[in-house]
Amino acid sequence: MTGPSVASERELGRVEFGPDDLRHVREVVRTIVVERLPDRADNAVLAVHEVAVNSIVHGGGHGVLRIDETADSIVFTVEDEDGTGSVPQLRAVDGEATSGRGLLIAQRLADRLTIETQPTRTRVRVHLSLAS
């Protein structure tokens, strides 16, 4: 799966993942972020984990994480072949709900969250600013 690149980027890592690979995804994210934004490593790990879980649950059971560095951000792109045909949406969740918070959590932990959908593909980007 490939798609448009983030402007002026340098790829820092790439992980193809499925349900058994979430620990590896978290480890890769932590390793990369702790070098650049040590105070935000926990937030980055949680945000990307939530998006990756959504990719597994709603995107055909697997996905690809690409981590890029731009002049001003680290960008985590999670892409999958959308298995459900549904469009991911940020929405308020009932306090009693046991799921449905992943994108909202990612959005709150990131500086920016973008979602791109096509009929058979979904791409979610978690942006963390490198500015102090």
Protein Blocks (a to p, Z undefined) as FASTA:
>chain_A
ZZdddehiacfbdcdddfklmmmmmmmmmmmmmmmmmmlmmmmmmmmmmmmmmmmmmnoo
pacddddddfkbccdddddddfkopacddddddfkbcghjlmmmmmmmpmbdcddddfkb
ccddddddfbZZ
